[in-house]
Amino acid sequence: MGSHGSELSRVEMLRAIFGGADGRTQLGIGDDAAVIGPGNEPLVWTVDAQVEGVHFRRDLMTLADVGFRATMAAASDLGAMGASPLGVLSALILPPDVDDDDLRAIAEGQREAADRVGTRVIGGNLARGRELSITTTVLGEAPRPLGRAGARAGDAIGIAGPLGLAAAGLAVIERGLAARADVEAAVLAYRRPTARVDAGLRARHVATAAIDVSDGLARDVGHVARASGVCAVLEADALVTPELVRVAALLGADPIELALHGGEDYAVVIAVAADAMPAGFVRIGQFEAAGASSVVLRKSDGARVSIEERGYDHFERAP
């Protein structure tokens, strides 16, 4: 039996097979989205799959939530690229127990999410299968698409959007605590995340690199650090909010761990000159010259520790 690599190693294998950028492809396999030019407004294409039992469970959310979440997860990549959306394509695989009312609920969630980011669903495909899945393609355009490479030593690390709340929200729901008023923000962060497309548009003319937080801050900012040949130094005190501290205390969890490794926050992280932070972004650290580690955490007392780039990986968690 052959070996089973991590998600990152498999992406690298596919990049080697399919090749990198060419005369028309400015960014290809390995970034948040593909950028196809030339022209003043290159096209930005991204695709994301949400599979029942892997990305969501129907007992933890409504089908409208499923449709909404699938659309936002895909649109989030446009935020990371600084692209404005042009349209959404959706391919749905429907098992026999999904009836017309269920399909309507999914579609209404998709429409609501598309409306929120200023676009609409313009086509797709329906097929029957054993499990419910939604594959979403979002097309956008950007005069200056961002990517993971480009961060410079001395750049500040900025973020738009919360950290750790989605993972906390999932834990709250699984423990049957979702009805509590004091956890509403966390529950919504998991069931109804927000793609930070507007933040990406504000950042695209000043940021040197960007990524969205889907697999966890530590892992995702590590992608930027390695692609740019720098080290990301995160400030512990800047990563947590009072909301996250409160929900983490209820769960008996470490808020820093949730912020670093929780994932599915869909916040946008950028590298930017320290004096050019866009509106809506908060400084959470800086990039420094490359060292032994790609990601370092600076604690309140000034001590620095290397951070394991843990986060979601489809294949490391496979049985």
C-alpha positions as CSV (number, residue, x, y, z in Angstrom):
1,M,0.0,0.0,0.0
2,G,1.3,3.5,-0.9
3,S,2.1,6.2,1.6
4,H,-0.4,8.9,2.6
5,G,1.1,12.4,2.9
6,S,-0.2,15.5,4.6
7,E,-2.4,18.0,2.8
8,L,0.6,20.3,2.3
9,S,2.7,17.5,0.8
10,R,0.0,16.5,-1.5
11,V,-0.5,20.0,-2.7
12,E,3.2,20.2,-3.5
13,M,3.0,16.9,-5.4
14,L,0.1,18.3,-7.5
15,R,2.0,21.5,-8.1
16,A,4.9,19.5,-9.5
17,I,2.6,17.4,-11.7
18,F,0.6,20.3,-13.1
19,G,3.3,23.0,-13.2
20,G,3.4,26.5,-11.9
21,A,2.5,29.9,-13.4
22,D,2.8,30.5,-17.1
23,G,2.3,33.4,-19.5
24,R,-1.4,33.8,-18.5
25,T,-1.4,32.4,-15.0
26,Q,0.1,34.8,-12.5
27,L,-0.6,32.7,-9.4
28,G,-1.4,29.0,-9.5
29,I,-1.5,25.9,-7.3
30,G,-0.5,26.5,-3.7
31,D,-2.1,30.0,-3.1
32,D,-5.6,30.9,-1.9
33,A,-6.8,31.3,-5.4
34,A,-5.6,31.1,-9.0
35,V,-5.0,34.5,-10.8
36,I,-5.4,34.5,-14.5
37,G,-4.2,37.5,-16.6
38,P,-3.1,39.5,-18.4
39,G,-5.0,42.7,-18.2
40,N,-5.8,45.6,-15.8
41,E,-8.3,43.4,-13.9
42,P,-6.9,39.8,-13.7
43,L,-9.4,37.1,-12.9
44,V,-9.2,35.4,-9.5
45,W,-10.8,31.9,-9.3
46,T,-11.2,29.8,-6.2
47,V,-13.0,26.6,-5.3
48,D,-13.9,25.0,-2.0
49,A,-15.6,21.8,-1.0
50,Q,-17.8,21.2,2.1
51,V,-18.5,17.6,2.7
52,E,-20.9,16.2,5.3
53,G,-19.1,14.4,8.1
54,V,-15.9,16.2,7.2
55,H,-16.8,19.9,7.2
56,F,-20.2,19.9,8.8
57,R,-22.8,17.8,10.6
58,R,-26.5,18.3,10.0
59,D,-27.3,17.7,13.7
60,L,-25.2,20.8,14.6
61,M,-26.7,23.3,12.1
62,T,-29.6,23.9,9.8
63,L,-29.3,23.2,6.1
64,A,-29.6,27.0,5.5
65,D,-26.5,27.3,7.7
66,V,-24.8,24.7,5.6
67,G,-25.4,26.6,2.4
68,F,-24.4,29.9,3.9
69,R,-21.2,28.5,5.4
70,A,-20.2,26.8,2.2
71,T,-20.5,30.0,0.2
72,M,-18.7,32.1,2.8
73,A,-15.8,29.6,3.1
74,A,-15.2,29.9,-0.7
75,A,-15.7,33.7,-0.9
76,S,-13.2,34.1,1.9
77,D,-10.4,33.3,-0.5
78,L,-11.3,36.4,-2.5
79,G,-10.8,38.4,0.7
80,A,-7.3,37.0,1.0
81,M,-6.5,37.9,-2.6
82,G,-8.0,41.5,-2.5
83,A,-10.5,40.6,-5.2
84,S,-14.1,41.7,-5.7
85,P,-16.5,38.9,-6.5
86,L,-18.2,38.5,-9.9
87,G,-20.3,35.4,-9.4
88,V,-20.6,32.0,-7.7
89,L,-21.0,28.5,-9.1
90,S,-22.3,25.7,-6.9
91,A,-22.1,21.9,-7.5
92,L,-24.3,20.0,-5.1
93,I,-24.3,16.2,-4.5
94,L,-27.6,15.3,-2.8
95,P,-28.2,12.0,-1.0
96,P,-31.7,10.4,-1.2
97,D,-32.8,11.8,2.1
98,V,-32.4,15.4,0.9
99,D,-35.8,16.5,-0.4
100,D,-37.0,19.6,-2.2
101,D,-37.6,21.5,1.0
102,D,-34.0,20.7,2.1
103,L,-32.6,21.8,-1.2
104,R,-34.6,25.1,-0.9
105,A,-33.1,25.7,2.5
106,I,-29.5,25.1,1.3
107,A,-30.1,27.4,-1.7
108,E,-31.6,30.2,0.5
109,G,-28.5,30.0,2.7
110,Q,-26.3,30.3,-0.3
111,R,-28.3,33.2,-1.7
112,E,-28.0,35.1,1.7
113,A,-24.3,34.6,1.9
114,A,-23.8,35.7,-1.8
115,D,-25.9,38.8,-1.1
116,R,-23.7,39.7,1.9
117,V,-20.5,39.7,-0.1
118,G,-22.1,41.5,-3.0
119,T,-22.5,38.8,-5.6
120,R,-24.9,36.0,-6.6
121,V,-25.1,32.4,-7.6
122,I,-25.1,32.2,-11.4
123,G,-24.9,28.5,-12.1
124,G,-23.6,25.1,-11.1
125,N,-24.6,21.4,-11.2
126,L,-26.8,18.9,-9.3
127,A,-26.0,15.2,-8.9
128,R,-27.0,12.4,-6.7
129,G,-24.6,10.6,-4.3
130,R,-24.2,9.0,-0.9
131,E,-23.3,12.1,1.1
132,L,-24.3,15.7,1.0
133,S,-21.6,17.9,-0.4
134,I,-21.3,21.4,-1.8
135,T,-18.5,22.5,-4.1
136,T,-18.4,26.2,-4.5
137,T,-16.4,28.1,-7.1
138,V,-16.2,31.9,-6.8
139,L,-14.9,34.1,-9.6
140,G,-13.5,37.6,-8.8
141,E,-11.2,40.3,-10.2
142,A,-8.5,42.4,-8.8
143,P,-6.2,45.1,-10.3
144,R,-3.4,44.0,-7.9
145,P,-4.1,40.5,-6.6
146,L,-2.5,39.6,-3.3
147,G,-0.7,36.3,-2.5
148,R,1.2,34.5,0.2
149,A,4.6,35.6,-1.0
150,G,5.8,39.2,-0.5
151,A,5.9,39.8,3.2
152,R,9.1,41.6,4.2
153,A,11.1,41.7,7.4
154,G,9.7,44.7,9.3
155,D,6.2,44.5,8.0
156,A,3.4,44.5,10.6
157,I,1.0,41.6,10.8
158,G,-2.6,42.8,10.7
159,I,-5.9,41.0,11.0
160,A,-9.5,41.7,10.2
161,G,-12.0,39.5,12.0
162,P,-12.0,37.4,15.2
163,L,-9.8,34.5,16.1
164,G,-10.8,31.3,17.9
165,L,-14.5,32.0,18.1
166,A,-15.5,29.5,15.4
167,A,-13.7,26.6,17.2
168,A,-15.2,27.8,20.5
169,G,-18.6,27.9,18.9
170,L,-18.3,24.3,17.7
171,A,-17.3,23.2,21.2
172,V,-20.3,25.1,22.7
173,I,-22.7,23.5,20.3
174,E,-21.3,20.0,20.8
175,R,-21.7,20.4,24.6
176,G,-25.4,21.5,24.2
177,L,-24.7,25.1,25.4
178,A,-25.7,26.9,22.2
179,A,-28.9,28.4,23.7
180,R,-26.9,30.5,26.2
181,A,-27.0,34.2,25.5
182,D,-23.4,34.7,26.4
183,V,-22.1,32.4,23.7
184,E,-24.2,33.7,20.7
185,A,-21.2,35.3,19.0
186,A,-19.2,32.1,19.1
187,V,-22.1,30.0,17.8
188,L,-22.7,32.4,14.9
189,A,-18.9,32.4,14.2
190,Y,-19.2,28.7,13.5
191,R,-22.6,28.4,11.9
192,R,-22.6,31.8,10.0
193,P,-19.0,32.9,9.4
194,T,-18.2,36.1,7.5
195,A,-16.0,36.3,4.4
196,R,-13.9,39.5,4.9
197,V,-14.1,40.5,1.3
198,D,-14.5,44.2,2.1
199,A,-11.4,44.0,4.3
200,G,-9.4,42.5,1.5
201,L,-10.5,45.3,-0.8
202,R,-9.3,47.9,1.7
203,A,-6.0,46.2,2.1
204,R,-5.1,45.3,-1.5
205,H,-3.3,48.5,-2.4
206,V,-1.0,48.5,0.7
207,A,-0.6,44.9,1.8
208,T,2.5,43.0,0.6
209,A,1.0,39.5,1.3
210,A,-2.2,38.1,2.6
211,I,-4.1,34.9,3.6
212,D,-7.4,34.0,5.2
213,V,-7.5,32.0,8.4
214,S,-9.2,28.7,7.5
215,D,-6.9,26.0,8.9
216,G,-5.8,28.0,12.0
217,L,-3.8,31.2,12.5
218,A,-0.5,29.4,13.2
219,R,-0.6,27.2,10.2
220,D,-1.9,29.9,7.8
221,V,0.5,32.6,8.8
222,G,3.2,30.0,8.6
223,H,2.3,29.6,4.9
224,V,3.0,33.3,4.4
225,A,6.2,33.2,6.4
226,R,7.6,30.3,4.4
227,A,6.5,31.7,1.0
228,S,8.0,35.0,1.8
229,G,11.3,33.8,3.5
230,V,10.6,35.5,6.8
231,C,9.5,34.6,10.3
232,A,6.1,35.6,11.8
233,V,6.3,36.9,15.4
234,L,2.8,36.9,16.9
235,E,2.0,39.0,20.1
236,A,0.0,36.8,22.6
237,D,-1.8,39.7,24.1
238,A,-3.1,40.8,20.7
239,L,-4.7,37.5,19.7
240,V,-7.5,37.2,22.2
241,T,-10.6,39.3,22.8
242,P,-12.8,39.5,25.9
243,E,-15.4,37.5,24.0
244,L,-13.0,34.7,23.4
245,V,-11.7,34.7,26.9
246,R,-15.2,34.5,28.3
247,V,-16.2,31.5,26.1
248,A,-12.9,29.8,26.6
249,A,-13.4,30.0,30.4
250,L,-16.8,28.4,30.0
251,L,-15.3,25.6,28.1
252,G,-12.2,25.2,30.3
253,A,-10.0,25.9,27.3
254,D,-7.0,28.1,26.7
255,P,-8.0,31.1,24.6
256,I,-4.5,31.4,23.1
257,E,-4.7,27.8,21.9
258,L,-8.1,28.5,20.3
259,A,-6.8,31.7,18.6
260,L,-3.7,30.0,17.2
261,H,-5.1,26.6,16.2
262,G,-8.9,26.8,16.1
263,G,-9.4,27.4,12.4
264,E,-12.5,28.3,10.3
265,D,-12.4,31.9,11.5
266,Y,-12.1,33.3,7.9
267,A,-10.3,36.4,9.2
268,V,-8.0,38.0,6.8
269,V,-4.3,38.3,7.8
270,I,-2.0,40.7,5.9
271,A,1.6,41.8,5.9
272,V,1.8,45.6,5.6
273,A,4.2,48.5,6.4
274,A,3.7,49.5,10.1
275,D,2.5,53.0,9.2
276,A,0.0,51.8,6.5
277,M,-2.4,49.5,8.5
278,P,-5.8,49.7,6.7
279,A,-9.0,50.6,8.5
280,G,-10.6,47.6,10.2
281,F,-7.3,45.8,10.8
282,V,-5.6,45.2,14.1
283,R,-1.9,44.7,14.6
284,I,-1.1,41.2,16.0
285,G,2.7,41.0,15.4
286,Q,5.4,41.6,12.8
287,F,7.5,39.7,10.3
288,E,11.2,39.4,11.0
289,A,14.2,37.9,9.2
290,A,13.9,34.2,8.8
291,G,15.1,32.1,11.7
292,A,14.9,28.5,13.0
293,S,11.1,28.7,13.2
294,S,8.5,30.1,10.8
295,V,6.1,31.2,13.6
296,V,7.0,32.5,17.0
297,L,4.8,33.6,19.9
298,R,5.9,36.5,22.0
299,K,4.3,36.2,25.5
300,S,3.3,39.0,27.8
301,D,6.6,38.8,29.7
302,G,8.6,39.2,26.4
303,A,9.6,35.5,26.2
304,R,9.5,34.0,22.7
305,V,8.5,30.5,22.0
306,S,8.4,28.6,18.7
307,I,4.8,27.7,17.7
308,E,3.9,24.3,16.2
309,E,1.9,25.0,13.1
310,R,-1.0,22.9,14.0
311,G,-4.4,23.3,12.3
312,Y,-6.8,21.4,10.2
313,D,-5.3,19.0,7.7
314,H,-7.7,16.7,5.8
315,F,-5.1,13.9,5.5
316,E,-3.3,14.0,8.8
317,R,-6.6,13.3,10.5
318,A,-7.7,10.6,8.1
319,P,-8.0,7.1,9.6
